[in-house]
Amino acid sequence: MLRKIRLMAATLCFVLITLLFLDFTGTLHGWFGWLAKIQFLPAVLALNVGVVLLLILLTLVFGRIYCSVICPLGVFQDVIARFGRIGKKLPYSYSPALSWLRYGVLAVFVAALVAGVGSFVALLAPYSAYGRIANSLLQPLWMWGNNLLAYLAERMDSYAFYEVDVWMKSLSTLLVAVATVVVLFVLAWRNGRTYCNTICPVGTVLGFISRFSLYRITIDTEKCNSCGLCTRQCKAACIDGKQHKVDGSRCVVCMNCLDVCRKNALSYAPVWKAKKQETDQPATEDKTNLSRRRALSTTALVLMGGALKAQEKKAEEVEMKRDGGLAPIKERKEQERLTPIVPPGAQSIRNMRQHCTACQLCVSVCPSHVLRPSGGLMTLMQPEMSYERGYCRPECTKCSEVCPAGAILPITKEDKSSVQIGHAVWVKANCVPITDGVECGNCSRHCPTNAIEMVASDPADPKSLKIPAINVERCIGCGACENLCPSRPLTAIYVEGHERHRVI
């Protein structure tokens, strides 16, 4: 029963977290966004003390429940491992803990975190690793399925679905996601939770805490006949059947061992009860079942308590069609910026680099397609803004609503309209009135802050073709001018980012 309830809770969390990355409308975040905010590393970076203490307390009481139920990468490894067990009655074996590797990786991880080397942190963070897998590999499949439904619905005069663009946001992120899947596949297929107990820094931290947990898997030496069934079913490779020992720092409380023991020699019980069983006599079956039910009830309350805060949100409106002014002939090229642009709410590039785990959740829900993973070495896979496919709409605050790590802080629609994340720069050599001798004015017409005014190109001739004049003090860097500029392949106006945002 313990194992079945654990499987149901893990499946529910895994499916809902996956849907958070697949849902390009951002609708589900109003209901289940709390699942992203209770992930361990994002909670630490966001200084969410309540969540961190809750996870530590949960581990001190029940062991590494986080790794077996809440962490999506851990559950993903279980899915892979299950396929690896097909045809194998006894797939696993005990192996000594590689403590030097576990704590060595953790030390390097903490050093990179303190030094602000976000690219290395992003590679090892378990929640972020799964987020990249879901965003880069699963979301395109989900969107293609949506487009197929939109096509079929349109043939039946129904508009329940709408077509969306499916495009590769970053080659480097895609390659990292594929490499992560390959590594996880090999490790989990061969021996279960190897990644969790040798590489994952979160697993190492929680493993150290779980050594002192109240509830543990224990072996009754009087009942155990050293058959080895529990060892062969332990995907954490932490049960030494011959020595009758369980390494609590590596046990992820999957409960597999409890179901296979034919002598009922294993139990998931409080420490004092396990000691009493060893010194005095075994506890009765009724009391053991009672303690199990209490443990399960408490776990269920902790996992599902956040669901009470769910609220309804309307789906994002269909993205407005671009007014290009002139039909594009050449494919647009991405602008080279001296300073990258990060979204309002990030406050500064430094804050983004220090807090972002590159989970891609903000990229997944951005309705304007302006967020995409960076290809820079120090900020690899962290989101940056680019305006080839859209612009940052002043009424949209999706990225600030879903960020679990404090890299993009919550911001209101009113505040967003007054936050300057960059400023527009005019390139005379690319401007249509100069190159083609025709009127344009797209940049001025669509500027939401009226920061661009069209003035005569020849001051001595008021009737001459008009060109844009930019009021840098009023520009907020939304990118509407850059996105709607008809000049190709490079636009005549683009946004240069600011190191630190300011309110205008």
N, C-alpha and C positions, 0 to 999 in steps of 0.2 A: 504493500500500500504506500509506503514512504516513497519508493522509487516511482510509482505511477503518478503520485502528486507532484513530485519533483519534475518529471517529464512534462506534465501538463503545464506547469508554471513556466518552465524553460521554453516550451514551444510557443506559448502565448507571448512572452516577452520577445522572443526572437522574431516572430512574425510581425509584431507591432513595430519593433525598431526597424526592421527591413522596410516596412511600408512607409516609415517616415522618410527614408531616402528615395523611395520610388514615387511618392506622391508629389508630382511637380506642381500641383495647385497649392500646396501648403495647408490644405484643409484639416488633415489629421493632426497637425501639431497643436491645435486647440484642445484636442482630447488627450493625446498621448505624448505630447512634447516633454512631459516630465520624465519619461523613460530615458531621454538623452541627457537630462540634467542630473540623473542619479548615477551616471557612469563615474568611476572613481577619479581618473585623471582630469577630465573636464571640471569636476566639482572642486578638485584641489586648485586648479589654475584660476577658477572663478572665485576662489576663497569662499566657497559655499560651506561654511563650517558645519551647519546643521546636517547636510547630506554626508559629509565626510565622517562626522561622528556617528551617524546612523549606520554607515557601512562598516565602520570599525566595531561598533557595538554588535552588529549582526554577525560579524566574523568571530568576535570573542565569545558569543553565545553558541552559534551553530556551526562554526568552521567556515570554509570557503564556499558558502552558498552563493556569494556574488559570482564566482567563477563558473558555477554549474547552472545558474538560473538567469542572472541579470546580464552578464557579459555576452554580447552577440558573437564575438570571435570564438569564445569558448564553446558555445552551443554549435557554432558552425563546424568546429573541429569534431564534435560528437557526431554530426551528420556524416562527415567524411569517414570517420572511424567506423561508423555502422556499416557503410558499404565495404570497408576494408575487412570486416569480420565475416562477410558472406563466405560460407564454405569452411570457416575455421571455428571449430568447437571451442578451442582454448587459444585465443589469439595473442594474449599478452604474457609478460614475464616480469619478475621483480628486477629492478636495477638500482644500485646505490645512488644517492643524491649527488649531483654535481654542484656542490655548494660553491666552489670557487668560480664556476661559470655563472651561476645565478647571481651571486653578489657582485661579481666583476661587471657583468652587464648592467646591473642596477647602479653601480657607482659611476660608470661611464654615462648612463642615461641621466642621472642627477646632475653630473657635471655639465652635460650638454644643455640641460634645462636651465641651469643657473647662467650659463654663458650665452643663452639665447640662440643656440644652434637649432632652430626649429625644424630643419629638414631631418636631422637625426632623431629628434624626439618623435616626429611624425611617423617615421619608419617603424618604431617599436611600440607605439601606443596601441593597445589592442582594439579599443573602440574605434579609433580613427582608421586603423587598418581595415576593419570590416566596413566602415563607411565608404572608403575608397573602392572596395570591391563592389558594394551595392550600387554606388553612384556610377562607376565606370563600366561595369560589366552587366549589372542587372537592370539598371534604369533604362538603357537603350532598348532592351527587349520589352520592358513594360510599356515604353512609349510607342514602339512599333505596334504592339498589340492594341494600344489605344487608337492609333491611327487607322488600323484595320477596322475597328469597331466604328470609328467616325466615318469611314468610307461606306461601310454597309448601312449605317444609320442614315446617311445622306441619301442613299438610293431609296430609302423608305420614307423620305421627307421628314426625318427626325433629326433634331440637333441636340440630342442628349450628350453627344461626345463632340469634341472639336479637335482638329488636327494640330499637332505640335511639331516643331522642328527637332530632329534628332541629329546631333552633330558631336564630333569629338572635341571636347573642350581642351584637352591637354594630352599630347603624346607621352610625355614623361610620366604623368599620373597614371595613364593607362598601362604603361609598361611596368610601373611599380605595383599596380594592382594585380596584374597577371603574374608577376614574380612572387608576390605574396601568396596567391592562391596555389602556385606550384609548390612553394616551400611548405605551406600548411598541408597540402595534399600528401606530400611525401612523408612528413613527420606523423600526421594523424593516421594515415593508412597503415604505416608500419607499427606504430606503438602509441596510439591515442594522444594523450595530452603532453607530449614531449615539449612542444612550444611553450605551453603554460608554465612548465616546471623547470625550464632551462633558460628561456630567453625573455619571456614577458616580465617587465619590471613591476607591473601591478600584481601579477601572480606571486612574485618574490616577496613584495611587501605584505600582502595578505597572508602568504604562507608563513611568514615569521609571526604574524599576529595569531594565526590559527593554532600555533603550537600551544597556546594558552587557552584555547576555546573550552567552553563549558561542556558542550556535547561533542563526543568523538566516537569514531568507529573503534571498538575494542574487541579483542579476542579472548574468549574464555579458554584458558589453557587446559582445563579439566575436560572440556567437551571436544576441543579441536583434535583431530586425528592426523593433521598435517597432510591432507589430501592434495592441497594446492589449488583447489577450484577457485577460491577467492583471489589468489594471486593471478591466475590466468584470466580472470574477468576484470581485473583492476586496470583501467585505462590510464591511471596516473602512475602506474608501476611503483606503488608505495607500500604494498603489503608483502612482508617477508613471512611467508607461511611457515617456513622451517623454524624461524626464531620467534614466531608468534608476536610480531611487532608490526605496527602501522605507523608510517611516517606522517604525522599530522600536518606537517608543513607542506606536504605535496598532495594530500588527500583533498579532492574537490567535492566530496560528499555526493557522489553520483548514486550511491546506494546499490550499485550492481552486485557488490559482494554479498549483501544481505540476502538477496534472492536465491543465490546459488548454493549457499552453505546448507548441507544436508543434516548437519548436527546442531544447527542453531547456536553455533559457537560465536558468531559475530553479532554485535548489537550496537545500536546508535543511541547512546545513553549518557547522562551526566557523568562527570569524572568521578565524583564520590560514589556513585552507584556502581561504576565499573570496578573501583577499588574494593568495594564491599563484596562484590561477586568473587573477586580473586581470593580474599582472605576468609570470608565466611561461607555463604551459600548463594547459589544463583537466585536472582530475583524472580518472582512469579511472572508468568506470561501476561497476566492481566495488568500488573503494574507497568511492565515494559510497554504494553500497547497503549496504556494511558499516557505515559510520558511521550510516546511518539505522537499521539494525537495532539497533545499540548504543543509540542514543537512545531507540528505542521500548521496548527491554527495560528500560532504567532507569526510564522513565516508568511502565511497567506495574507494576514493583516498588513504586514510591512510592505509586501509587494503590491497589493492592490489598493492600499490606502490613498495613494495619489490620484487614483481614478475618480475620486469623489469631486476633485476640483475641475473636472472636464467641463467645457463649455462649447456651445455651437458657434461656428464661424462660417460665413458665406464663402463659397468658392471664388477664387480670383477671376475677374472678368477676362474675357478673351482678349489677348494682347491686340492693341490697336494697330491697324495696318500702317506701315511706314509711308509718310508723304515724302517721296524722294525728290520732288521737284522735276528733275530730269531723269529719264530712264538710265540706269547704270549700264555701261557698256563693258567696262573692265572690272574684274574682280577687285574688291577693296583689299588693301593691305593694312596690317595692323601698324599703328603708329609707334615709333620708338620714343619712349618718354625718359627724361632724365630722372624723374622721381615717379615711382609707381603710385597708383591711386587705390586707396582702401576705402571701404564704404563708411558712410556716416554712422556714428556709434563706435567706430574703432578708435576714435580720438586721435590716434597717431600711428605711424608705421611701426614705431617701437612697441607700442602696446599690442599691436597685431602680432608682431614677431614673438613677443614674450608669452602670449596666452594661447595663440592658435595651435591646435593639434592637427590641422589639415584633415578634418573628418569629412569635409565636402558637403555637410548638411546645408549650409547657406547656399552653396552652388546648386544643390538639387532643387531648392525651392524658389530661386530667383526667377520671377516671371518675365523679366526683361532680357535675360541671358547676358547680363553685363558682368557677372561674376564668373571667373574661370581660374583654375589652378595656375600658380606661378611656375615658371621653369627655371628660376634663379637658384643658384646653388645653396645659398643661405636661407632662402624662403621657399624651398622646393615644395610644391603642392599646396601652399597657403594661398587663399583667394586674393586675387587682384581684379581690378575693374578695367574693362575694355569695351569700347562702344561700337564695334562693328555690327552687332546684331540688335542693339537696342540702346536705351539710355536709362539712367537711374531716375525713375519717376518719383517726384516729391511726395506722392501719396502712398508710396509703398515702403513698409518697414519690415518685410518678411525676414530678412537676414538677421536683424537685431532680435526678433522674436524667437528664433530657433537656436541661436548660438548657445551652446551649453558651457563654454569655457571662459566666457568673459572677454573674448577677443573682440566681439561686437556687442557693445552694451545696449540695453533697451533704450529706444529713442521714440519720441512721439512724432506724428506727422507734422505737427506745427514746428517742433524744434528742427526737424530735418530740413525744412525749407530755409533755415537760417544758418546752417552749418556749411562752411566752405571747405570742401575736401580737395579743391584744386581751382585752377583758373584757365580760361580759354586763351589760346594763342592763335593769332591769325598768320597764315602763310600766304603772302601776296602772290607768289609765283604759281599757286595752285587755284586761285580764286576764279570762278567761272566768268564774272564780269570782265576780268582782266584777260583771261586766256581766250574766251570765246566771244566777248563783246556783247553779252546778253544780260538782261536783268535776272537777278536771283532772289536774294533776301531770305532764303530758307532759315538761316541761322537766327536772324532777328525775329522772324515771324513765330518761331517755335520756342524761343527762350522764355522759360517760366518766370524769370526774375527781371525781365526787361533790361538785361545787362548789355545787350548788343543793339546798337543803333546804326541804321544805314545812312551814310553820309556821302556826299559827292566825291567821286574819285579825283576830280580836278577842282580844287577850292575856288578857282577863278571862274568856273563854269557850273552854276547850280544845276543845269540840266544834264550834266555828264552822268554816266553810269554810276550807281551807288555801290559802295563797298562797306563792309562792317567795321564799326569802331567799338571796341570792347571796354566796358567799365569794369575793371578788375575788382573793384571794391564791392560790386553787387553780384558778381558771378559766384555761383556755388559749386561749379564743376560737375553738374549733373550729366553733361555729355549730350544733351539734346541737339546742340549745334553741330557737334562732330558726327553724330549718328545720321542726321538728316542732310548733311552737306552732300551735294550731288557730284562733287569732284572725285575723279578716279584716276589712278589707283590709290593715291593719297589724298586725304581731305585737305581743304584749304583752311580749316580751323580744327584744332584739337585741344584736348585738356591736358595740362601739365599738373601732376599731383603735388600735394603739400606734405612735408614731413610731419607737420602737426596741424590738426584741424583748428579752425577758429570760428567763432560766432560772429556773424555780420549783422 
